[in-house]
Amino acid sequence: MPRPLPDCVRIDWPPADAEPPAATEAALDRAAGILRAGGLVAFPTETVYGLGADALDAAAVAAIFRAKGRPATNPLIVHVTDIAMARGLAAAWPAAAERIAAGLWPGPVTIVVPKTAAIPDVVTAGGPTVGLRCPDQRAVRRLIEKVGRPLAAPSANRSEAVSPTTAQHVLDGLGGRVDLILDGGPCGQGIESTVVDCTSDPPVILRPGPLTRDRLEAIVGGPVALPDASEAEIPDGGARGAGEGSPARAPGQLPRHYAPQTPLEMPADPRARVATLLAEGCRVGWLALQSDTPEVRALAARPGLVVVPMPNDPAGFARMLYATLHALDQRDLARIVVDSPPHTEAWRAIHDRLLRAATYPP
């Protein structure tokens, strides 16, 4: 018998206020009680909505994997309130970890360090390291304080699906698999955190995200590498991460990830591809970077095409990406076509997400 849908409780905390409104404090108290009892709570962060459980409770963490249908080889990120809590979970704290945490926390960057025995193996897929993050969302840090323990939290969606950036996305994707949803409005960044392995020298970016390599190198004071010795290359549709049979070092490494229900492709010539699909009678959604051209306007006048003008800056594109894919999944389309963004460092995270979401690689 299906579980009833969870309550979705609004939380607000005006930036100018030192303390949250009483209604938000009450919602956080309720969420903390559920988490202390081993339940699951979805909450907003600056990146995407997370599905949280007590990170030190192996049974609660296992419930995350069941709710998401997530492979046991895909580790979880642990959310903390500050550097002190993070260091208490780390068997070693490299200099790069200290510089990144001191310079960029709270914020959208996850630090991979050796774990202590306090972190259950289920959190790390049996690996010796753990990803730690301090979210830039005061209400979430207050929630962690109320629980008194760190929170394991992947994105609050079914495995491989598009990550949620609103509470409604969580409700649509997980339904009764979660005990409570805290609604903090749309997420500001729109894509998942940058993940940096600080156990190596130099540190290695395992998953690109809102914080770029250049920004990290400025904070670390030295080089930050990319995996597979392909430091100068932007992903182009080749090997796209670890296989599902072996434990991953960080989340976001599966070849298929962040994928909408509607087949998505990123062709070399999107205008020609859209024209072909329309001629075949397909209904098409098109995420277009250059939407105000005569060729695009001519295609847009034809029935069966939904053109979504996308920002030409990576931060704006990231904020819109997942919400746009969620919306297009509701339009009964046969295909989603996406313009390939520029192949530059600033767009690396967008390319990563689109390549993993694509049913048909370019």
CORJOKA-V433979 format. One line per field, one symbol per residue. ss: DSSP state (a for helix, b for strand, c for the rest). Layout:
ss=???
//
This chain:
ss=ccccccbbbbcccccccccccaaaaaaaaaaaaaaaccccbbbccccccbbbbbcccaaaaaaaaaaaccccccccbbbcccaaaaaacbccccaaaaaaaaaaccccbbbbbbbcccccccccccccbbbbbccccaaaaaaaaaacccbbbbbcccccbcccccaaaaaaaaaaaccbbbbccccccccccbbbbccccccbbbbcccccaaaaaaaaccccbbaaacccccccccccccccccccccccccccccbccccbbccccaaaaaaaaaaccccbbbbbcccccaaaaaaaccccbbbbbccccaaaaaaaaaaaaaaaccccccbbbbccccccaaaaaaaaaaaaaccbcc
//
